[in-house]
Amino acid sequence: MDKNLNETMKFSGVAKELDNEAKRIILTVYGALKEKGYNPVNQIVGYILSGDPTYITSYNNARVLIRKLERDELLEELVENYITRNNE
C-alpha cells in the first residue's frame, strides 16, 4: 500500500444508468418540498450534509425516494448538472 501522495486520485463516479433515476428523484423531492412550502434547496442541502432524512418531507413519498440513492450520488448529479449548465 505504498501510494504516491502527490498524485491525484481519480473518482470513478456513479454508473450512467443512475443518472436518470437521480435526476427524477431530485426533481420529485424538489417539487414535494416546494408544494409543502419549504425552501427546497435549503432542505436538500441539509439532507446531503447531515444525512438526516427529516429534512425531506414525507409528502408524495419524497423521503423514501431520496433515500434510494446515496448522498454522494445526489451530490454528483447536482454538481454535474451545475457545471454542464454553466460551462456553455
ZADO-1210 file (C-alpha; in nm, 4 decimals, padded with zeros to 6 digits):
<atoms>
<atom x="00.0000" y="00.0000" z="00.0000" code="MET" pos="1"/>
<atom x="00.2777" y="00.2389" z="-00.0952" code="ASP" pos="2"/>
<atom x="00.0849" y="00.5136" z="-00.2747" code="LYS" pos="3"/>
<atom x="00.2330" y="00.8346" z="-00.4039" code="ASN" pos="4"/>
<atom x="00.0513" y="01.1051" z="-00.2073" code="LEU" pos="5"/>
<atom x="00.1417" y="01.3641" z="-00.4696" code="ASN" pos="6"/>
<atom x="-00.0786" y="01.2056" z="-00.7357" code="GLU" pos="7"/>
<atom x="-00.4452" y="01.2905" z="-00.7720" code="THR" pos="8"/>
<atom x="-00.6885" y="01.0087" z="-00.7044" code="MET" pos="9"/>
<atom x="-00.9495" y="00.9528" z="-00.9738" code="LYS" pos="10"/>
<atom x="-01.3096" y="00.9140" z="-00.8596" code="PHE" pos="11"/>
<atom x="-01.4817" y="00.6739" z="-01.0954" code="SER" pos="12"/>
<atom x="-01.8257" y="00.8190" z="-01.0297" code="GLY" pos="13"/>
<atom x="-02.1711" y="00.6759" z="-01.0459" code="VAL" pos="14"/>
<atom x="-02.2890" y="00.4401" z="-01.3160" code="ALA" pos="15"/>
<atom x="-02.4656" y="00.6194" z="-01.6016" code="LYS" pos="16"/>
<atom x="-02.7937" y="00.4326" z="-01.5501" code="GLU" pos="17"/>
<atom x="-02.8324" y="00.6007" z="-01.2110" code="LEU" pos="18"/>
<atom x="-02.8147" y="00.9479" z="-01.3666" code="ASP" pos="19"/>
<atom x="-03.1730" y="00.9476" z="-01.4881" code="ASN" pos="20"/>
<atom x="-03.3020" y="00.7992" z="-01.1633" code="GLU" pos="21"/>
<atom x="-03.1114" y="01.0561" z="-00.9582" code="ALA" pos="22"/>
<atom x="-03.2457" y="01.3374" z="-01.1733" code="LYS" pos="23"/>
<atom x="-03.6021" y="01.2083" z="-01.1405" code="ARG" pos="24"/>
<atom x="-03.5685" y="01.1715" z="-00.7634" code="ILE" pos="25"/>
<atom x="-03.4198" y="01.5176" z="-00.7133" code="ILE" pos="26"/>
<atom x="-03.6935" y="01.6819" z="-00.9200" code="LEU" pos="27"/>
<atom x="-03.9693" y="01.4873" z="-00.7433" code="THR" pos="28"/>
<atom x="-03.8318" y="01.5714" z="-00.3991" code="VAL" pos="29"/>
<atom x="-03.7852" y="01.9355" z="-00.5005" code="TYR" pos="30"/>
<atom x="-04.1486" y="01.9526" z="-00.6127" code="GLY" pos="31"/>
<atom x="-04.2798" y="01.7923" z="-00.2944" code="ALA" pos="32"/>
<atom x="-04.0804" y="02.0299" z="-00.0741" code="LEU" pos="33"/>
<atom x="-04.1960" y="02.3315" z="-00.2734" code="LYS" pos="34"/>
<atom x="-04.5614" y="02.2207" z="-00.2584" code="GLU" pos="35"/>
<atom x="-04.5369" y="02.1906" z="00.1200" code="LYS" pos="36"/>
<atom x="-04.3960" y="02.5443" z="00.1475" code="GLY" pos="37"/>
<atom x="-04.0346" y="02.4593" z="00.2288" code="TYR" pos="38"/>
<atom x="-03.7260" y="02.6087" z="00.0657" code="ASN" pos="39"/>
<atom x="-03.6306" y="02.3020" z="-00.1416" code="PRO" pos="40"/>
<atom x="-03.2662" y="02.3998" z="-00.1898" code="VAL" pos="41"/>
<atom x="-03.2072" y="02.4513" z="00.1823" code="ASN" pos="42"/>
<atom x="-03.3812" y="02.1263" z="00.2729" code="GLN" pos="43"/>
<atom x="-03.1941" y="01.9169" z="00.0156" code="ILE" pos="44"/>
<atom x="-02.8604" y="02.0698" z="00.1197" code="VAL" pos="45"/>
<atom x="-02.9447" y="01.9957" z="00.4843" code="GLY" pos="46"/>
<atom x="-03.0158" y="01.6340" z="00.3957" code="TYR" pos="47"/>
<atom x="-02.6981" y="01.5929" z="00.1886" code="ILE" pos="48"/>
<atom x="-02.4768" y="01.7451" z="00.4587" code="LEU" pos="49"/>
<atom x="-02.6301" y="01.5685" z="00.7587" code="SER" pos="50"/>
<atom x="-02.7853" y="01.2502" z="00.6236" code="GLY" pos="51"/>
<atom x="-03.0903" y="01.3270" z="00.8368" code="ASP" pos="52"/>
<atom x="-03.3982" y="01.2253" z="00.6343" code="PRO" pos="53"/>
<atom x="-03.6239" y="01.4544" z="00.8377" code="THR" pos="54"/>
<atom x="-03.5023" y="01.7418" z="00.6208" code="TYR" pos="55"/>
<atom x="-03.7178" y="01.5873" z="00.3477" code="ILE" pos="56"/>
<atom x="-04.0952" y="01.5822" z="00.3674" code="THR" pos="57"/>
<atom x="-04.2744" y="01.2502" z="00.3528" code="SER" pos="58"/>
<atom x="-04.5303" y="01.4143" z="00.1215" code="TYR" pos="59"/>
<atom x="-04.5547" y="01.2363" z="-00.2163" code="ASN" pos="60"/>
<atom x="-04.3172" y="00.9694" z="-00.0832" code="ASN" pos="61"/>
<atom x="-04.0247" y="01.2148" z="-00.1174" code="ALA" pos="62"/>
<atom x="-03.8392" y="01.0908" z="00.1923" code="ARG" pos="63"/>
<atom x="-03.8481" y="00.7294" z="00.0731" code="VAL" pos="64"/>
<atom x="-03.7394" y="00.8310" z="-00.2762" code="LEU" pos="65"/>
<atom x="-03.4391" y="01.0368" z="-00.1706" code="ILE" pos="66"/>
<atom x="-03.3104" y="00.7541" z="00.0482" code="ARG" pos="67"/>
<atom x="-03.2937" y="00.5223" z="-00.2564" code="LYS" pos="68"/>
<atom x="-02.9696" y="00.6927" z="-00.3564" code="LEU" pos="69"/>
<atom x="-02.6534" y="00.7566" z="-00.1616" code="GLU" pos="70"/>
<atom x="-02.5905" y="01.1189" z="-00.0727" code="ARG" pos="71"/>
<atom x="-02.2718" y="01.1231" z="-00.2816" code="ASP" pos="72"/>
<atom x="-02.4761" y="01.0132" z="-00.5849" code="GLU" pos="73"/>
<atom x="-02.7183" y="01.3015" z="-00.5307" code="LEU" pos="74"/>
<atom x="-02.4322" y="01.5452" z="-00.4890" code="LEU" pos="75"/>
<atom x="-02.2606" y="01.4157" z="-00.8017" code="GLU" pos="76"/>
<atom x="-02.5779" y="01.4665" z="-01.0057" code="GLU" pos="77"/>
<atom x="-02.6198" y="01.8224" z="-00.8742" code="LEU" pos="78"/>
<atom x="-02.2578" y="01.9215" z="-00.9371" code="VAL" pos="79"/>
<atom x="-02.2523" y="01.7651" z="-01.2831" code="GLU" pos="80"/>
<atom x="-02.5748" y="01.9418" z="-01.3781" code="ASN" pos="81"/>
<atom x="-02.4485" y="02.2752" z="-01.2444" code="TYR" pos="82"/>
<atom x="-02.1196" y="02.2527" z="-01.4321" code="ILE" pos="83"/>
<atom x="-02.2876" y="02.1408" z="-01.7544" code="THR" pos="84"/>
<atom x="-02.5366" y="02.4283" z="-01.7444" code="ARG" pos="85"/>
<atom x="-02.2780" y="02.6924" z="-01.6557" code="ASN" pos="86"/>
<atom x="-01.9983" y="02.5820" z="-01.8829" code="ASN" pos="87"/>
<atom x="-02.1671" y="02.6656" z="-02.2113" code="GLU" pos="88"/>
</atoms>
